[in-house]
């Protein structure tokens, strides 16, 4: 089975009756609230890039559309944050104005 199909398979079904309805409602409210807070954090200060996927992860427990969006986010994220080898060398180098050793206190 390919990874795309594996991710999009439906979540396990909860017991029938009001428990299923209540679970879906709680996941929808909690995940939706987290997602809305993350979207608001795009304009306001806050870690939107962490909160939005967290909301999608909660919603993906019950909703297939959220699972698809989360998968698209996961596919998009590594490309944007991947460093090139030249950048790694520069990031690991000490600052240019750093002193050459420890200085003793007077």
C-alpha positions as CSV (number, residue, x, y, z in Angstrom):
1,X,0.0,0.0,0.0
2,X,1.5,3.4,-0.9
3,X,2.0,6.1,1.8
4,X,-0.7,8.4,0.4
5,X,-3.4,5.7,0.7
6,X,-2.2,4.7,4.1
7,X,-2.6,8.2,5.5
8,X,-6.0,8.8,4.0
9,X,-7.6,5.6,5.3
10,X,-10.5,6.4,7.7
11,X,-9.9,6.6,11.4
12,X,-11.2,3.7,13.5
13,X,-14.9,3.9,14.2
14,X,-15.9,4.6,17.8
15,X,-18.8,2.6,19.3
16,X,-22.2,3.4,17.7
17,X,-24.8,5.7,19.3
18,X,-24.3,9.0,21.2
19,X,-20.7,8.2,22.0
20,X,-19.7,8.5,18.3
21,X,-21.7,11.8,17.9
22,X,-20.2,13.2,21.1
23,X,-16.6,12.2,20.1
24,X,-17.0,13.9,16.7
25,X,-18.4,17.0,18.3
26,X,-15.6,17.3,20.9
27,X,-12.9,16.7,18.3
28,X,-14.5,19.3,16.0
29,X,-14.8,21.9,18.7
30,X,-11.3,21.4,20.2
31,X,-9.5,21.0,16.9
32,X,-11.5,23.9,15.3
33,X,-10.7,26.2,18.2
34,X,-7.0,25.4,18.0
35,X,-7.1,25.9,14.2
36,X,-8.8,29.3,14.5
37,X,-6.4,30.4,17.2
38,X,-3.5,29.4,14.9
39,X,-5.0,31.4,12.0
40,X,-5.4,34.4,14.2
41,X,-1.8,34.1,15.2
42,X,-0.8,34.7,11.5
43,X,-1.7,38.4,12.1
44,X,-1.0,38.5,15.8
45,X,2.2,37.5,17.6
46,X,2.4,33.8,18.2
47,X,3.7,30.5,16.8
48,X,1.1,30.1,14.1
49,X,3.3,27.6,12.2
50,X,3.1,25.3,15.2
51,X,-0.5,25.9,16.3
52,X,-2.2,25.4,12.9
53,X,-0.7,21.9,12.3
54,X,-1.6,21.0,15.9
55,X,-5.3,22.0,15.2
56,X,-5.2,20.0,11.9
57,X,-3.7,17.0,13.7
58,X,-6.6,17.1,16.3
59,X,-9.2,17.5,13.5
60,X,-7.6,14.7,11.4
61,X,-8.5,12.2,14.1
62,X,-12.1,12.4,12.8
63,X,-12.2,14.4,9.5
64,X,-10.6,13.3,6.2
65,X,-10.3,16.8,4.9
66,X,-8.1,17.8,7.8
67,X,-5.9,14.7,7.3
68,X,-5.4,15.8,3.6
69,X,-4.5,19.4,4.6
70,X,-2.1,18.1,7.3
71,X,-0.4,15.8,4.7
72,X,0.0,18.8,2.3
73,X,1.5,20.8,5.1
74,X,4.0,18.0,5.9
75,X,5.0,17.8,2.2
76,X,5.4,21.5,2.0
77,X,7.4,22.1,5.2
78,X,10.6,20.2,4.6
79,X,11.2,22.0,1.2
80,X,11.0,25.4,2.8
81,X,13.2,24.7,5.8
82,X,15.9,22.6,4.1
83,X,19.4,24.3,4.2
84,X,21.9,24.1,1.5
85,X,25.4,22.8,2.5
86,X,27.0,26.3,2.1
87,X,24.5,27.7,4.7
88,X,25.3,25.0,7.2
89,X,29.1,25.9,7.2
90,X,28.4,29.5,7.7
91,X,25.9,28.9,10.5
92,X,28.3,26.7,12.4
93,X,31.2,29.1,12.2
94,X,31.9,31.4,15.1
95,X,30.8,35.1,14.8
96,X,33.3,37.2,12.8
97,X,33.9,39.6,15.7
98,X,34.3,37.0,18.3
99,X,37.5,37.1,20.4
100,X,40.1,34.4,19.8
101,X,40.0,32.7,23.1
102,X,39.0,33.3,26.7
103,X,39.8,36.6,28.2
104,X,40.6,36.6,31.9
105,X,38.8,39.1,34.2
106,X,40.9,41.9,35.6
